[in-house]
Structures are given as structure tokens and as C-alpha cells.
């Protein structure tokens, strides 16, 4: 999601202004919280299980209106050109992805039980207010092609369609067809952020293997158990994937900013207007004070925030540290995904152990492992062995987190026991459901 909520109009003129924005997110450990964002894919049917348009009876706009009414004033509509495109409350939001995927960005909380309840309440509300729409926890839209998916009426997505679309063979698939779950965590200082980013980058492909859940493309088994993961590998290498710099001992705020300002901007926003950035980098805009069009204009913090949201590494830094490498999965697994990252990164010993698990791998080996995971998930070489070790580290980390927070969240990992024992991911179970019938597959993935 990317909504300008105000307070970001200050001009920026130096790299130090950009690093200060990240540094300002530091939070002492006793105040660390957890945020979860998840997307889900809407379909109509049977028989075709097609994508849901924005306009028309039973469309996305009607659903947003209905959810807003059900919220009884606790959520307000955010509109663009008169069209509702999001619902906002104090700490949470419901927003639209380009192909109508519905995203809940939940309120940050200390307790995973509180987060789980918010997700359950949201799904119950969506279930009640959807008219003929079935919402799937699948990493990739299982039926139809991207050309059959209606675009949502957001200026940001129109701009990205023209600027990002040509940059990768599957860039438009990423926008229209995929769905993910993301965990957002805090850090206390630059060194703490660096340790977390390094460990998370190193083990991210293992986590993707555990939660693989996108094996079907246009109604048939694909060559990949985690096709969403492959989509990201063919979106835009300049802004996506794993960042080698995060594995280096001198990585920190400035290194990340120096990378970010060299990635071409996808658009330049002024209010609700989105202009083509012409392939210009944020660095050039910062240095010259001029846009590619020749217009003299100083960038603002709001422009910097926009740019950060158009960078898509698996481990992303904004005002939180985001873990973005997994397919969306049903709620019990969604909470296991959350608990896994809390256990790995909110405990010093656990994140050191996670890094130690992979520290001897070269970056090229890690990239090759990514490709194997996309195809074979936990059946990739060493993936299941590494996954079992990683979950063991996370359980110990959650015990350490419990000692400091008073919250014992280890039980949230239990849904992974069967996956780790058998090596069979949700992707393989989805393929078994498809063998019975398309309707059996929809029921397998349906969460609202």
C-alpha cells in the first residue's frame, strides 16, 4: 500500500535527509511490535473462477462500500478521483492491489494472538459482505491469464503498468496475479537492523520453500511449486530479489539509501497525479533539483517514501523491516509465518544461529537455491534439512522472546510440524485438490 497520510512535505536535498528518515524509526526493544500484511485473490464462479472487476454489481467497489458500512464509522474511505480505493482506520487499512487483490495491513501489536484475532475478524467481515466473491489464500491466481484481469482504478498502478511492465517478462503478472503475506518488525539501532537484515536475507529462500503455495497457472500444474517466487525473479532485477549488500559486515542505513537512490523511479507523484519519471534515478533528482521533464522541483520526504514503496527486495527497509518472500497462506500458516520471523529476529542468539546456518554460502549459491526453491520448494536440494533446522532455531528464539516479552508464542509454529515431517507443502496439497476438481481446489484455498 502507498497512501500519503500527511506530514511528509519537507524538502530533501542530501543523502543524510534520507538516512535520517530511516534512522527515525529506531525503537527500544521493550517497545518492539509486530505487523502483518496479507493479500488474497478474489474469484467469481464456478465455472470459470474469473477475476472480479471494480465496477458493477458484486464488484470490488460494492465490497468496499459494504465493509465501510459494517465498520459503522470506524473506517473511512480513501478515494482517488472520486473512487474508493482503500478503507482506513487508526492503525490498520484495507487496500487494493492492481488486480483487485484485497490487502489487510493490520494494526501493529505486541501479541500474536491479538494479530490473529484481527485477521480472523477481518476475514469474517469480508466473508459477510462479499456477494459471490470467494477469496483465496493462493500465491498466484489459479485460473485465467493476466490479460483477463481488470485493473483497479488507481493512478499509481497505471503509472507502474507503463514504467515497470517493460522491465521484466513477468512484471505485470506480479502486479495482477500474485498474493503474499508480509511480516513487519522493528529495530533498535543501526547495528540491530544490520544483524536482522543479514540473517533474514540469508534464510529468506528457506522460508519461501516452507510456505510454497502457488503451483497452478491458468488452471493447470506449472513447472513450479512456487510460481509467485519465480514471477519475482522475472520482474525487475534492479529492484527485486535478494540484496547481496545486506550480507556484508559494513551494511547499514547509508548503504541501503545509496542502493535505493540508484534504482530508477517508477513515477513522480504530486497529490493524486502520477507523472512518468522517464527512468530518472532519485539520486539525479536529488543532485540537480530537476525532473527528467526539465521541471525544476525539489524532492520531498513524500517522494522518498513513494520511491521506497516501489523497491521490492525480499527484505525491505522502510520505517519497519519487511519480510516479503512468502506466498500468502491460510490463517494458521500465516500466523506460523509470523511466529517464525519473530522467533528468528527478535532474539539475538536465534538470529546469530540463523545467519550461521547460511554464512558459508556464496551469494551465487543463494541465488541458485532461489531458483531451485521456486521449482521444487522443500524438495530442492537441502531445503527440507535447512527448514527443519531453521524452525528449531525459531522455537528457541520464541522461548527467548517469551522471557523478555511475557508472551509465549511457540504454539503458533505447530501447523508447520506436518509440513516438516512429510516435506509436502501446501503447493503439493493444492495439486492433489486440483486432481479432484477445480471446485475442490477453490475450497482448499478459500478463506473468505
Phi and psi in degrees as a GROMACS rama.xvg file:
@    title "Ramachandran Plot"
@    xaxis  label "Phi"
@    yaxis  label "Psi"
@TYPE xy
-148.436  95.6392  UNK-2
-121.591  131.464  UNK-3
-83.3751  109.28  UNK-4
-99.5088  14.0888  UNK-5
92.1589  168.154  UNK-6
80.2496  8.70253  UNK-7
-122.212  26.8203  UNK-8
-86.7302  -2.02909  UNK-9
-64.5031  133.504  UNK-10
-70.0416  151.637  UNK-11
-122.989  143.086  UNK-12
-137.112  -9.37749  UNK-13
-136.024  156.621  UNK-14
-57.2637  -35.1651  UNK-15
-60.2293  -31.0495  UNK-16
-64.6275  -35.432  UNK-17
-76.6785  -41.0928  UNK-18
-67.5059  -33.8446  UNK-19
-63.1608  -33.8695  UNK-20
-61.8239  -41.8925  UNK-21
-71.1477  -44.4342  UNK-22
-61.0011  -31.3633  UNK-23
-65.7638  -9.33467  UNK-24
-87.8818  -3.29801  UNK-25
-56.6499  141.098  UNK-26
-145.207  131.697  UNK-27
-61.8609  151.183  UNK-28
-57.4059  -33.0666  UNK-29
-68.5316  -9.07828  UNK-30
-113.85  7.84559  UNK-31
-62.8091  139.48  UNK-32
-130.071  -178.618  UNK-33
-130.212  136.512  UNK-34
-122.05  144.523  UNK-35
-128.751  132.518  UNK-36
-121.887  134.947  UNK-37
-140.469  144.508  UNK-38
-108.412  156.42  UNK-39
-143.008  151.988  UNK-40
-103.533  125.377  UNK-41
-93.1691  138.576  UNK-42
-135.354  154.349  UNK-43
-111.037  149.325  UNK-44
139.312  -175.704  UNK-45
-71.9885  174.206  UNK-46
-97.1951  -18.206  UNK-47
-92.9267  -21.5444  UNK-48
54.4737  49.1741  UNK-49
-80.4322  166.509  UNK-50
-68.1731  158.436  UNK-51
-99.0677  125.912  UNK-52
-74.3075  164.841  UNK-53
-74.0651  -48.7389  UNK-54
-90.3608  163.412  UNK-55
98.0135  166.684  UNK-56
-58.3634  132.283  UNK-57
70.3718  16.1908  UNK-58
-86.844  -177.371  UNK-59
-63.8094  -39.7592  UNK-60
-62.0167  -43.5196  UNK-61
-59.6014  -38.018  UNK-62
-65.1322  -44.5959  UNK-63
-61.0987  -41.2981  UNK-64
-61.2397  -42.3369  UNK-65
-67.8435  -41.4824  UNK-66
-64.4243  -39.6811  UNK-67
-61.7998  -40.8467  UNK-68
-65.0782  -41.9479  UNK-69
-64.2224  -31.3266  UNK-70
-72.8364  -13.8406  UNK-71
54.0916  47.754  UNK-72
89.8247  -6.80926  UNK-73
-81.5038  -12.9313  UNK-74
-125.708  142.707  UNK-75
-119.428  151.926  UNK-76
-79.0417  134.963  UNK-77
-101.644  123.709  UNK-78
-114.647  153.145  UNK-79
-133.935  121.578  UNK-80
54.0114  38.2588  UNK-81
80.9377  -2.76639  UNK-82
-102.63  127.807  UNK-83
-64.5469  126.958  UNK-84
-124.715  -3.39883  UNK-85
-164.375  158.824  UNK-86
-122.26  126.973  UNK-87
-118.437  138.371  UNK-88
-123.305  -167.707  UNK-89
-59.9271  -47.8067  UNK-90
-124.215  -0.594659  UNK-91
-134.073  166.576  UNK-92
-151.749  153.14  UNK-93
-118.043  119.295  UNK-94
-129.948  171.911  UNK-95
-112.097  134.886  UNK-96
-87.2698  169.438  UNK-97
-55.4531  -37.6133  UNK-98
-96.1141  19.9853  UNK-99
87.3291  5.97101  UNK-100
-60.3078  134.844  UNK-101
-97.5372  125.976  UNK-102
-116.042  132.173  UNK-103
-102.445  119.682  UNK-104
-101.996  101.112  UNK-105
-75.9058  163.391  UNK-106
-69.2293  132.51  UNK-107
-60.888  142.496  UNK-108
-148.842  158.15  UNK-109
-79.9558  -35.3324  UNK-110
-97.5137  130.39  UNK-111
-68.3187  -28.872  UNK-112
-64.2912  -38.1631  UNK-113
-65.7865  -40.6079  UNK-114
-64.2901  -44.082  UNK-115
-60.5223  -39.2511  UNK-116
-65.243  -41.0032  UNK-117
-62.0252  -41.8348  UNK-118
-63.3292  -45.9764  UNK-119
-61.4162  -42.8354  UNK-120
-63.8732  -41.68  UNK-121
-62.3636  -45.3183  UNK-122
-65.0297  -36.6238  UNK-123
-64.0904  -39.7386  UNK-124
-66.4853  -44.8234  UNK-125
-63.4475  -41.1398  UNK-126
-60.5688  -41.7257  UNK-127
-69.9201  -37.8443  UNK-128
-93.7289  -12.5878  UNK-129
-77.0822  135.919  UNK-130
-111.239  95.8303  UNK-131
80.4543  2.51259  UNK-132
-95.7597  132.563  UNK-133
-112.908  128.015  UNK-134
-103.177  127.524  UNK-135
-111.041  138.103  UNK-136
-92.3814  75.9846  UNK-137
-130.709  141.208  UNK-138
-74.1781  -16.8981  UNK-139
-147.031  138.749  UNK-140
-57.043  120.994  UNK-141
-81.5474  -19.7991  UNK-142
-128.421  142.653  UNK-143
87.5753  174.855  UNK-144
-115.813  168.511  UNK-145
-65.4028  -27.292  UNK-146
-68.8317  -15.2708  UNK-147
-96.5286  2.79439  UNK-148
-99.6079  123.125  UNK-149
-69.3037  141.37  UNK-150
-82.3109  142.02  UNK-151
-77.8842  148.457  UNK-152
-82.0438  67.2809  UNK-153
-121.152  130.647  UNK-154
-58.7883  -36.3976  UNK-155
-57.3009  -43.0612  UNK-156
-74.6611  -33.6428  UNK-157
-62.789  -40.931  UNK-158
-66.2742  -42.4276  UNK-159
-69.5238  -31.1487  UNK-160
-58.6439  -41.9817  UNK-161
-83.3154  -30.2497  UNK-162
-93.1132  -38.6164  UNK-163
-88.7512  -34.0014  UNK-164
-48.9821  -46.9281  UNK-165
-75.5512  -4.98182  UNK-166
-87.3343  -8.67644  UNK-167
-160.078  146.64  UNK-168
-58.4831  -33.7371  UNK-169
-114.153  19.8866  UNK-170
-61.3194  -40.6062  UNK-171
-72.1509  -31.2446  UNK-172
-59.9411  -42.8443  UNK-173
-55.391  -44.7487  UNK-174
-71.4094  -42.9289  UNK-175
-94.9205  -26.0942  UNK-176
-116.311  -13.0492  UNK-177
-105.174  161.054  UNK-178
-147.847  142.634  UNK-179
-138.235  168.093  UNK-180
-121.552  141.099  UNK-181
-134.473  138.798  UNK-182
-112.475  134.198  UNK-183
-114.369  128.71  UNK-184
-127.784  163.289  UNK-185
-97.695  169.078  UNK-186
-141.913  157.959  UNK-187
-96.7033  -32.3543  UNK-188
-159.077  -179.182  UNK-189
-62.9445  -40.8643  UNK-190
-65.0095  -39.943  UNK-191
-63.062  -42.8418  UNK-192
-61.5391  -43.8714  UNK-193
-62.4598  -41.7774  UNK-194
-64.3558  -41.927  UNK-195
-67.0505  -45.0042  UNK-196
-64.0064  -38.5503  UNK-197
-65.3124  -49.6186  UNK-198
-63.3609  -42.9349  UNK-199
-64.2803  -41.8053  UNK-200
-62.211  -42.8957  UNK-201
-64.4365  -37.8851  UNK-202
-101.897  -2.3203  UNK-203
-54.2033  -43.0193  UNK-204
-63.586  -30.6052  UNK-205
-64.7612  -44.4056  UNK-206
-62.5823  -41.8907  UNK-207
-59.0839  -38.3186  UNK-208
-64.1387  -42.5619  UNK-209
-60.6375  -39.7143  UNK-210
-103.996  20.7259  UNK-211
-55.5367  130.587  UNK-212
-159.646  39.7106  UNK-213
-148.157  67.0478  UNK-214
-95.2486  -1.58516  UNK-215
-119.434  131.865  UNK-216
-128.436  121.919  UNK-217
52.6519  44.2724  UNK-218
83.5108  3.67109  UNK-219
-136.502  154.227  UNK-220
-58.9793  137.428  UNK-221
-98.4681  -174.8  UNK-222
-81.0281  0.0585122  UNK-223
-125.947  137.107  UNK-224
-79.5345  -24.8755  UNK-225
-126.861  74.9311  UNK-226
-67.8601  -32.3896  UNK-227
-56.9895  -39.0428  UNK-228
-63.8506  -39.5848  UNK-229
-67.6204  -37.4845  UNK-230
-55.3744  -45.6966  UNK-231
-64.7436  -29.4595  UNK-232
-71.1558  -15.0445  UNK-233
-123.988  36.7496  UNK-234
-102.798  -63.4269  UNK-235
-166.401  104.1  UNK-236
-61.9302  -23.588  UNK-237
-69.7196  -25.0953  UNK-238
-127.872  0.463038  UNK-239
-122.503  167.299  UNK-240
91.0009  -156.163  UNK-241
-89.6585  142.433  UNK-242
-102.438  114.749  UNK-243
-59.7574  -33.6331  UNK-244
-61.0064  -28.4102  UNK-245
-68.0812  -17.2806  UNK-246
-87.7573  -6.77549  UNK-247
-87.4402  148.706  UNK-248
-67.9149  -20.528  UNK-249
-99.5036  14.057  UNK-250
-72.6149  145.341  UNK-251
-173.164  -159.752  UNK-252
-54.364  -50.7734  UNK-253
-65.1873  -40.9974  UNK-254
-60.0728  -42.2246  UNK-255
-66.2321  -43.1756  UNK-256
-64.1244  -41.8516  UNK-257
-62.4016  -35.8595  UNK-258
-67.1205  -46.7957  UNK-259
-62.8224  -40.7107  UNK-260
-74.2639  -11.4614  UNK-261
-93.7651  -5.75358  UNK-262
-84.2871  128.07  UNK-263
-55.7779  137.617  UNK-264
-70.3641  148.352  UNK-265
-90.5682  -25.7725  UNK-266
-165.823  167.415  UNK-267
-126.114  122.908  UNK-268
-101.407  140.743  UNK-269
-132.749  97.9847  UNK-270
68.1586  -120.515  UNK-271
-102.698  9.89188  UNK-272
-97.2194  133.76  UNK-273
-117.645  118.458  UNK-274
-104.92  147.191  UNK-275
-63.333  127.039  UNK-276
-79.1541  -7.70481  UNK-277
63.988  24.7998  UNK-278
76.0873  7.60294  UNK-279
-70.6321  146.046  UNK-280
-88.9267  157.13  UNK-281
-64.6594  -31.308  UNK-282
-61.5746  -44.4229  UNK-283
-66.2711  -40.1076  UNK-284
-62.3947  -42.8695  UNK-285
-62.2347  -39.6364  UNK-286
-76.4713  -38.0439  UNK-287
-98.8186  -22.4523  UNK-288
69.9224  17.9837  UNK-289
-131.673  145.462  UNK-290
-83.7985  168.905  UNK-291
-59.954  -27.6948  UNK-292
-71.3357  -12.2986  UNK-293
98.3992  -10.8354  UNK-294
-63.6263  132.884  UNK-295
-83.5347  118.072  UNK-296
-162.488  134.364  UNK-297
-89.4731  132.63  UNK-298
-66.7382  154.189  UNK-299
-118.705  171.079  UNK-300
-59.5116  -32.8686  UNK-301
-62.4846  -41.2595  UNK-302
-63.9437  -38.4331  UNK-303
-64.5627  -43.2341  UNK-304
-62.0287  -43.9312  UNK-305
-56.3007  -45.9829  UNK-306
-63.7728  -41.1402  UNK-307
-59.1712  -33.8011  UNK-308
-76.6025  -10.8518  UNK-309
-102.457  12.6565  UNK-310
-103.048  134.316  UNK-311
-126.582  41.7413  UNK-312
-65.9847  156.225  UNK-313
-61.0812  -31.943  UNK-314
-116.739  111.512  UNK-315
-117.976  142.122  UNK-316
-108.311  121.907  UNK-317
-128.858  -122.525  UNK-318
-90.4379  -0.0084732  UNK-319
-137.347  164.096  UNK-320
-95.5145  119.901  UNK-321
-106.106  130.998  UNK-322
-102.861  112.658  UNK-323
-122.424  16.3881  UNK-324
-92.8046  7.41752  UNK-325
-116.124  148.32  UNK-326
-63.4399  150.685  UNK-327
-66.1987  146.442  UNK-328
-139.331  163.25  UNK-329
-60.5263  159.763  UNK-330
-50.5286  -43.1358  UNK-331
-60.3025  -36.8905  UNK-332
-77.9212  -32.6326  UNK-333
-58.8281  -42.3154  UNK-334
-72.8979  -31.3714  UNK-335
-65.1805  -40.7075  UNK-336
-59.2673  -43.4059  UNK-337
-64.5177  -48.4482  UNK-338
-61.7274  -36.029  UNK-339
-59.4062  -48.8186  UNK-340
-70.5444  -35.3035  UNK-341
-62.3948  -45.6936  UNK-342
-63.8153  -37.4243  UNK-343
-75.1978  -36.7399  UNK-344
-109.934  -19.5854  UNK-345
-91.7656  7.57118  UNK-346
-126.916  125.399  UNK-347
-60.8005  -45.7528  UNK-348
-66.7041  -37.5746  UNK-349
-66.5884  -44.366  UNK-350
-69.8079  -29.7891  UNK-351
-66.0957  -40.2737  UNK-352
-67.6737  -37.9207  UNK-353
-63.4385  -43.7269  UNK-354
-64.1588  -41.5585  UNK-355
-63.4806  -29.3362  UNK-356
-61.6615  -30.6587  UNK-357
-121.62  0.915586  UNK-358
-64.4896  -22.9992  UNK-359
-84.3292  -6.97271  UNK-360
-76.4355  138.084  UNK-361
-77.9423  163.385  UNK-362
-65.0524  -37.0195  UNK-363
-64.4719  -35.9103  UNK-364
-65.228  -38.4643  UNK-365
-65.529  -40.5432  UNK-366
-67.0586  -38.8629  UNK-367
-64.3373  -39.3236  UNK-368
-62.0191  -39.0432  UNK-369
-53.0453  -50.1561  UNK-370
-62.2792  -37.8606  UNK-371
-67.4126  -38.9212  UNK-372
-64.0469  -42.755  UNK-373
-56.8196  -38.5275  UNK-374
-81.7894  -45.2491  UNK-375
-117.773  -4.32772  UNK-376
52.6998  -125.547  UNK-377
-74.2521  -6.17027  UNK-378
-90.2289  0.573501  UNK-379
-65.4079  151.396  UNK-380
-52.7324  125.915  UNK-381
72.0349  -5.21238  UNK-382
-62.046  -46.6972  UNK-383
-66.1361  -42.2502  UNK-384
-59.0006  -46.3808  UNK-385
-66.3325  -38.5768  UNK-386
-61.9987  -43.6227  UNK-387
-62.8366  -42.2503  UNK-388
-64.4936  -40.973  UNK-389
-65.2733  -41.3382  UNK-390
-65.3991  -36.9083  UNK-391
-61.6153  -40.8576  UNK-392
-63.5852  -42.2249  UNK-393
-64.1546  -38.8636  UNK-394
-61.6974  -42.7744  UNK-395
-65.8868  -38.2205  UNK-396
-64.0935  -38.7288  UNK-397
-66.9805  -31.4468  UNK-398
-65.2229  -41.5819  UNK-399
-65.2322  -39.9044  UNK-400
-64.0058  -38.3557  UNK-401
-62.4618  -38.5477  UNK-402
-64.2173  -29.9404  UNK-403
-93.9877  -33.6065  UNK-404
-98.8979  -18.9126  UNK-405
79.8959  8.72743  UNK-406
-116.943  113.075  UNK-407
-92.858  104.721  UNK-408
-106.732  10.9147  UNK-409
-60.7968  -31.5818  UNK-410
-62.9539  -21.756  UNK-411
-66.4278  -17.4917  UNK-412
-81.6892  -12.6872  UNK-413
-57.8167  -35.3888  UNK-414
-59.571  -17.1351  UNK-415
-82.543  -10.7251  UNK-416
-57.7038  -45.2661  UNK-417
-67.7792  -38.6975  UNK-418
-61.8895  -44.3841  UNK-419
-71.6774  -31.9071  UNK-420
-70.7375  -40.259  UNK-421
-97.1438  -23.5837  UNK-422
76.5416  5.65  UNK-423
-96.1307  114.344  UNK-424
-83.7907  174.638  UNK-425
-61.0188  -29.6887  UNK-426
-59.9132  -45.4282  UNK-427
-67.7166  -33.3719  UNK-428
-71.0486  -33.2711  UNK-429
-65.122  -39.6638  UNK-430
-63.136  -37.6179  UNK-431
-63.9205  -39.3929  UNK-432
-65.1964  -40.6504  UNK-433
-63.3074  -33.09  UNK-434
-61.2651  -29.8578  UNK-435
-74.5633  -51.1532  UNK-436
179.793  157.815  UNK-437
-57.4631  -37.6581  UNK-438
-64.7942  -37.3668  UNK-439
-63.2629  -36.2523  UNK-440
-65.5055  -44.331  UNK-441
-61.058  -42.7863  UNK-442
-64.7269  -35.5204  UNK-443
-61.8547  -39.7251  UNK-444
-94.4248  -13.9647  UNK-445
-69.7881  128.129  UNK-446
-119.699  -8.27955  UNK-447
